[in-house]
Each structure stands twice: as structure tokens, then as C-alpha cells.
């Protein structure tokens, strides 16, 4: 398997998926209004909380598929595990549909401030959300399997096509069929069902045939139970830490104000595109290296991956934080929305940047089958942070929640990481902080700060977009020169150009 090829495929595929998810948001808001976009944000909260029902099984399946690729599992055992998880997920998905349908009136009457929407419309929309969420839950089984099998090229191609259909098709539906929130969610449900069918067919096609038919096997579930339990605990605590702000805001704020917070969250969440593809590609590779006890190769793979993550996420994150209001105006064309959303975007972008730096260390822990640290850190953070959020949100609204997100991730990077290195990579902490955090952060901060002082405040959105692009490129150059792996890459490319010019 080619790690470089998988990383490229992930960036291209997930980049297109992220572009599809962001590009059409201003159009959705134009057709549906900010209150309706608040409902879309509410569905994302429900989706996040429903990961509690995952019980850590999807990432567990991905890890076991990687171990199967490394020869640690037989064909029959991995097929039985897949079938067992399929049946569990289908049962949970049916329970989700029924539960959301029964809970919809309670959500409308006692939780949401529905604005101008009629009660019957809200109930219908939330019921449709349940159908969409159930299909997406089942879809995660096959996504995890394909990632573990390192089928990144095909997976990203399929995701790109389906994302175009999901988000671009929604614009077609709103423009030419029905400009209603109900039509939007019906379309989302249809695409989600199609996604399940496509990914399921591909997963079984990639697995070798077994001597007997796949079946539900409780013993296979017991074998992965310990790791899955750790993943489930990690998921529960991480969910409390990352979603409690949104949950409280959905209760405490009107839908239009909540929509601004979710708008900032959508943009800052796009930064995960710069992290996720590489972390997804390197995770099965780290699992294979850990299974084979190739510690030296694992260390170099870890440092290379963390430095490239920094290279990819730091420039756009700092530009997003420094130029939040012009970025929002360039994207949406709405000065009022931009002004109200920009302070939130600055804080959320910085918090997401720090969270992104934790992704490769996190998958390194999973590669070693060690979930205890993340569980303990998240538990401590819950005990400290949630009371803080409960105090700050009623007093300071969305800004209190945004500050909490930033403080949480700063504590993880500058405090929690010490414990990970002490157990897994005891000689590598200084190198990581120096090469993947402090040096590139200093370079990026200085470059973006100077560019902020030189900002000409263009009056045309096209000119503003060009300036933002230039700021990102210049900041990226500063990070590349300060970070060993990208700097070595640039040096090699320069050497090749010199050799080519000499022979030319």
C-alpha cells in the first residue's frame, strides 16, 4: 500500500467533499433563511450525540480490518465480525428512527425555539432527520471497513461523487422542485440510503471469500470488546466536551442566533479537511507498524505525519482567525452576517487548529490499542469544563462557548500530550513540540500578523478573495521553512530543478 498515494487521494477526495459542503451554504440560507439553517445545525448536533450509540464499534472495525491486512486475522473471522456489526448497526438505526419520531413533538414543544415555523412542520422535519441519521449511522460501518482496508482512492472517489449529489443536488431540489426545508431533508435521506448501498457492495467485493457464509458471532464481538469499550468511553467524553456548547445554545438561543454559531462552526470545521485525510491514511499504517513492533519506523512515520499536518492546517487556520470578518464577507456577501459571526469564527478556528494538532497523536494511541489516556483526560476535562460552560453560556452566550472550546484544546496540546509521550514515545516529546508546534506556530503567527497590518480592505469580493489566498500562501511558505519535513521536501524539489536545469 502506498501511504503517499492514500494521502493524496484523501486530500483530493475530502477536499472536494468539504468544498461541496461549504460552497452551497449561502445558497441554502438564501432559499431557506437563517432559521432553517439553524435546523440543519440542529441535525448535526443530533448526529453527534447519536454517535453514543456507536459504542466505539466503527473505529474498532477499522482497526481490525487493518490488522487483517497485516495478517493478524483470518478471512472468516473478519467477515463474521463485519456481519455481526452490520446486524447491530441496523438494529440501532431502526431504534433511532423510532426514537426520533416519538421524541419529535417533545423537542418542538420543550427544546427548540422554532421561530416562524409551524409546529407540524418542525415535527415533520425532525422525523426526516431521524431517517437521515439512521442511514448515516449504518454508512459508518462500511466507511470504517474501507479505511481499515486502505481503500482510500476508491473511497474518496465515491465520497466525492456522493457529496456532489448530496449538496449540489439539494440546490437543484430547492431551485426547481420545492424551496422548503422538508424537501432539503428528503433529498438528504435519499442520498444517504444510496451511500449505504454503494459502500456495502464495495466492502464485500474487496474482502476475500471465506470457507463458509458470514454470520453473527458473539465471540468475535467479545474479542474486540475491550478496545471497543475504551473507544466508546472516549467517544462519550469527547462528545460531552465538543457538543455541550451546541446543545445548550440550541436550547438557550433563538434559531437565527444559533444559526450564526453553527455557521462559524461549519467554517472552522472545514479545517479538519487539512487534518483528516492524512490522519485517516496514516492510522492503518501506524497500526500495522505497532502490530509488527517496528518502533523505529513508527517514530519516523509519526513525526513526518505530525509535521505535515501542521503544514497543512496551520496556515488556513491562522488566516481564518486573523481575517475572520473579510473571509465571511468574501464567502457570503452579507456584511451583517459576517460582522455577527466573525468573533465566533476567530475563537472556533483557533480551537480547531489545536484540536487538529492532536489527531495524529490520537491515532497513534489507537494504533497501540491504548485508549485509557484519552478517557482519563476527557473525564477530567468534563468535570472542569462542563460546569464552566453551564456558567458562561447563560451569561455570555455563544462567545462563552467559543472560549471554552479554545481553552479545552489548549489544555490538551500543552498539558495532556506529556502523558502520551511518557508511555508510548518517551524520547520524542521535545522533538514534537519543537518541530510540529512551536517553530511553525511562531513563523505562521509572525507572517499572518504582518499581513494583517498590511490588509488593504478591498471593496470587491474578488479582490478580497485574492488577498486572502495570497495571505494563506505566504503564511504557508513561512510554515514550510520552519518545519523540517516540508523544508526538506522543498529542498529536494529545488535540487531536482537545479539538476534538470544543468542537464537542460
N, C-alpha and C positions, 0 to 999 in steps of 0.2 A: 504494500500500500504506500502511496506517495503522500507524505504529510503536506508538502508544498502544494501539490495538486488539490488536496482536500481543502486546504486553507483558501486557495484562490477560488475554488468552487463555492465555498461558504460565503466569502465576501461578495462575490458576484450575485449569488442567489439571494442571500439575506439582504444585500443592498437593494436589490430590485424589490424585494418584499417590503422593506422599510419605506422605500420611495412610494410604492403603491399605497401603503397605509397612511402616509403623511400628505401626499400630493393632493388628495381629493377632499381633505378635511374642510378647507374653506368653501368648497362647493357644497358639501353636505350641510354646513352651517347656513349657507345662503338659501338652500332649498327648505331646510327643516327648522332653522333657528337654534339659538344657543341652548334653550331649554331641552330641545330634542337631543342635542349633542350631550347634554348632561345625562340623559337616559342611556346613551351609548357608553358614557363613562361609568354609569351605574352597573351596566352589564360587565364591564371589565373588572369591577370590584367583586361582583358575584363569581366571575370566573376564577379570580384569585382565591377567594375563600373556598370555593369548591375543590381546590387542589388539596384541601384537607382530606377529601375522600380518596385521593390518590394513594395515600398510605405509604408513600415512598416507593411504589412499585415500578413506575415508569423509568426513573433513573436506575433502579436496580436491574431492570431488564436490559437497559443499555449496557450496563457494566457486564452482565452475564453474557451478552452477545459478543462483547469484546474478548472476554475470557474464552468463549467458544472459538473465536478466531485464532486465539493463541494456543488452542489445543487442550484447554482445561475442562472442556465439556464435550459430551458426545452429541451426535445429531439427535438421537431420540430424546435425550434429557432436555435439550434446548427447545425442541418442538413441544414437548409436554409442558414446559414452563410457559411458553408463549400461549398455548391453548388454555392453560389454567388462568393466566392473567386476562386473556380475552373474555372468558366467561365471567370473571369477577367484574371487569370494567363494564360489560354490557348490563349486568345486574345493577351496578351502581348508577349507570346512565339512566336506566328506566326509573330508578328511585328518584333521581334528580328531576326528571320530567314531572313526575307525580308530585314531588315535594314543592317545586317552584309553582306549579299550578295551584296547589292548595294554599300556599303562602302568599300568592299574589295579592289577594284582597287585603291581607294584613299589612303587607308592605306599603300599599297605596294609602291605607287609612291611618297607619301609625308611624310610618317612617319617612316617606318621600313628601316633599313639598312640590306638588305636581304642577304648580303654575296654572297656565291656561288649559291644560289637558283635562278632558273629561275623565271621570273615574273609570268608566268602562274601557276607554282607550288605553289607559295605563295598565289595567289588569290584562288586557289582551297583549300588550307589548311585553309585559313581564313574563307571561306564559310563553310567548315566542322566544324570549331569551332562554328559557329553560330548555327548549328544543335545540337551540344553537349550542348551548353549553354542554348538553349531553353528547352531541356529536363530536364536539371538540375534545371532550374527555376521552372518548374511545380512540380518537385520532392519535392521541399522545402515545398509546401503546405502540403503534406501528412506526411513529417517528423515532421513538426511543430505540426500537429494534434496528431500524435502518442506520441510525447514528452509531450504534454499537458495532454493526457490521461494516462500518466505514464506507457506506454507500453515499458519500456526500455529494458527488457530482449529480447522480440521478435525483437524489432527494431535493437538492437545490433547484434543479431544473423544474421538477414537478411543483415545488412550492412557489416558484416564480410564476408559472402559468396559472396556478390556482389563486395566487394573490391578485394577479391582474384580473382574473374573472371575478373574484370576491369584491374588490374595491372599485375597479373600473366598471364592472357590471352594475354595481349599485348606482353609479351615476346615471347609467343608461336607464335603469328602472325608475329613478326619481325624475328624470327629464322626460321620458316618453311613456311611462306606464302609470305611475302614481307617486306624486311628491309627498309621501306620508311616511311617518316613522314605522308604521306597520309593514309597508312594502319593503322598507330597508331591511327589517329583521327577517322577513320571509325569505328574501334573497340570500341573506347570510346563512340561514338554515339550509337552504338547498345546496349551496356551495360546500358547507361543512359535511353534509352527507356524502356528496361526491368525493370529497377529500378522503373520507374513511374508506370508501370502496377502492380508490386508487392506491392508497398506501397499503391496505391489507393485501391486495393482489400482488404488489411488488415484493412485500416482505416474504410471502410464501414462495414466490418464484426464486428468490435468492437463497433460500435455505435448501441444503441437500435433502434428498428423500431419505426417510428413515425406514427401518425394517417393518414397523407397524404404524398404524394411524395414530396421530397425536390425540392425547386425551387429558382430561383433568387429572392432575396428580398432586395430591396434598403433600407428599413427601418433597417434591420439588419446591413447593412454597415454604416448607419448613427449612430447607437448606439455605434459602436466601432471607429467612425471617429476621435474623439479627441485623444484617445490613439494612434491610428494608425498614426495620423499626427505627434504626438510627436516622435514616433518611426521612421517615415520617415525622420524628420529633424535630428534626432540623426544619422541615417544611412548615410545621405548625408554628414554631417560634419565629421563623423568618417572616411568615405571613402576618403574625401579630405586629412585628416590627415595621413592615413595609406597607401594610394596608390599613392599619388602625386609623391613620390620619384621614384617608379617603373615606373610610366607613363613617367616622364621626362627622366629617364635613358633609357627607350626603344626607345626614340627619339634621345638622345644625344650620346649613346654608340653603337658601333658595336654589333652584336648579340652575338659574343663569350664573350665579356666583360660583356654584360648584363646577359649572362648565368651564369657567376660566381656569380653575385649579387643574382640572383634567386636561385642558388644552396645554398648559405648561408641562403637565406630566407626560403627555403624548410626545411633545417635542424633546424633552430631556430623555425620555425613554428611548428615543431614536439613537442615543449614544450607545446603547447596547449593541447596535449593529456593528460598531467598531470593535467590540469585545467578543460577542457571542460566536461569530464564525471561527475565530482562532481557538477559543476555549473549547468549542464543540469538536473541532478537528483534533486537538491535542489530547483531549480526555481519554479516548480509547488507546492512543499511543502510550500515554503515561501508565494506563492500566496494564498494558502488555509488558512494559519495561519493569513495572513493580512485580508482576507475576513471574518474570524471568530473573528477578534480582539483579538487573543491570543498573546498578545505582549510579555509576559514573555517567552513563548515557542519559539517565533520567535527570540528573542535576543539570547537565548542559541543555537538555530539552526544556527543562523548567525555566532556566534563565533566559534562553532565547525567546520562549513564548511570552514571558512577562515583559521583556523589553519591547517586543513588537506590539504587544497590547498597549503599552504606554505610548508608543509611537503613533498608533492609530487613534486612540481615544483622547489623548491629552490636547492636541491642537483644536479639534472641533469643540471640545467641552469648554475650554477657556474662551474661545471666540464666542460661543453661545452665552457664557456667563457675562463676559465683558460687554457684548453688544446685543444684549437681550432684546431691547426695545426696537432698534433698527432691524434686527433679524425677524422679529414678529411682524413688523410693518411690511418688510420686503416680501414675506411669505403670504400674509393675509390681505394686505392693502387696507386694513382697518386700523386707523390711528387710535381709536378709543379702546378697542380690544387689546392692542399692543401695549398701551400705557397701563392698563389694569393687570395684564398678565406678566409683564416684564420682571417685576421684583420677584415673583414666584419662580419664574424660569431661571433667574440667576442662582438662587439657592438650590433648586432642584437639580440643575445641571452640575453644580459643584459636588453635591452629594452623590449623584450618579457616577461622576468621574471617579470618586474614591471607591464606590462600590464596584466599578469596573476593574479597578486595580486588584481587587480581591478574587476575581473569578478564576484565574489560573491557580493561585494557592488553594482555592476551594476544591477544584477538580483534582489537584494533587493529593489532597486528603482523601477524597473518594477513591482515587486510584489505589491507595494503600488500604482501603476498606475501613478508614478511621473517620467516624462521624462524631465522636464524643466531644471534641473541642468545639465544633460549631454549635452543638447542642448546648454546651455549658455557657459559651459566650452569649448565645441568643437568649438563654434563660436569664442570665444576669441583666442583659440589656432590657428584657421585658420588664423585669422588676423595677428598673430605674426609669425607663423611657415612657412606658405607657402612662404612669401617673403624671409624668411631665406633660405628655400630650393632652391628657384629660384636663390638666390645669390651663395649658396655654391656648388650646383651640377656642374654648368659650370666650377668652379674653382678647386674643389677638387674631382669631380667625385663621384663614389659610396660611398666613405668614408664620404663625406659631408652628403649624405642622411642617412647613418647609424648613424652618430652622432645626426642628427635631430630626428630620431626615439627614441634614448635613452633619449634625453633631453625632448621630449614630454611626455613620460611615467613617467619620474622622477617628472615632474611638476604635473601630475595627482595624483600620490601617495602622495607626500609631501605637496601639496597645495590644490588641488581640493577636497580631501576627507574631509577636515574640514567642508565644506558646507553641504555635505551629512549627516554627523553626527549631525550637528546643527538642522536639520529639522526632521530626522527620528529616530535617536538613540542618543539623546543628552548626555546621560550619559556613552556612550560606546567607545568614541574615544580613550581615553588613553589606555584602555584595548586592543583595536585592534592594535594600534601602538606598544605597548609593546610585546604582546603575538604572533602576527601574522607577525610582520615586524622586529623590531629592535633586539630582543633577538635571533630569529632564523637566521637572516641575519648575526649577529656578529659571532655566532657559526659556521655557514657554511663558512664565509669568512676566519676565522682563520684556520679551518680544511683544506679547499681546498688550502689555501696559503701554509701551511706546506707541503702538499702533492706535490705542485708544486716545492718546493725546493728540495724534495726528489725524483723527477721524474728521472728514470734511463735511459730514452730514448731508449727503446728496439728496436732492429733491425728487429724483426719479428712482423708481424701484429697480430698474435695470442697472443703473449706476450703483445703487446701494448693494445689489447682489454681487457686482463685480468687485467692489471694495471688500465685502465680506469674504469672497473667495480668495482675494489677494492676501487678506489678513490670515486666513487659515493656512494658505501655502507658506507664507513667511514664518508663521509660528511653527509649522511642521518642519521647516528647514532647521530652525533653531533646536527643536527637539531631536531631530536626526543627528545633528552634530554633537549633541550632548549625551547620546545614548549609544552604548558600544555596538550592539548588533546592527542597528540601522547605519551607524557610522562606518562599520566595516563593509556593509553592503555597498554604500556609496563609494567607498574607496576602491572596491573591486570593480565596480562599474566604470569608474574613472580610469583604472588601469587598463581595462579592456578597450576603452575608447582610444587611449594613447597607443596601445599596440596596434589597433586597427588603423589609426591614422599613420603610424610609422610604416606599416605594410602597404597602405594605400598609395 
